[in-house]
Amino acid sequence: MQQEEMIAYVLEQGRPDKPMDKAHITITWRSKDRRTRDIDNLLAAMKGSIDGLVTAGVLVDDSAKHLSYTLFYFYGNGITESETIIEIEEEVDEVQVHPDRHCSGCQCRSVPSDSHYLEG
């Protein structure tokens, strides 16, 4: 179902002239409740949507060679509506895959203490 919904959304919004060869996706989940969630499960739940971006011609492929991610999860504290926000940016340089979870070259950023941050 997610894949078909994403394809319909892309067709409604307009797809690019050609698929992006390399892209960075930022996914932000905002939840009005205070429940904590495993961010890896949230990413897994997005598989259909990301596959839909490939099928709709927005992305060439969703492999690590073509795609990188930044994930955010915010909850409670004034959030009045639960939502998922997907932002896609075309990458000019080659996507680099980190061999370790953290490395000396990692450019991590600070985020509020009520959020979880992962860059992959």
Secondary structure, 3 states (H helix, E strand, C coil): CHHHHHHHHHHHHCCCCCCECCEEEEEEEEECCCCCCCHHHHHHCCHHHHHHHHHCCCECCCCCCCEEEEEEEEECCCCCCCEEEEEEEECCCCCCCCCCCCCCCCCCCCCCCCEEEEEC
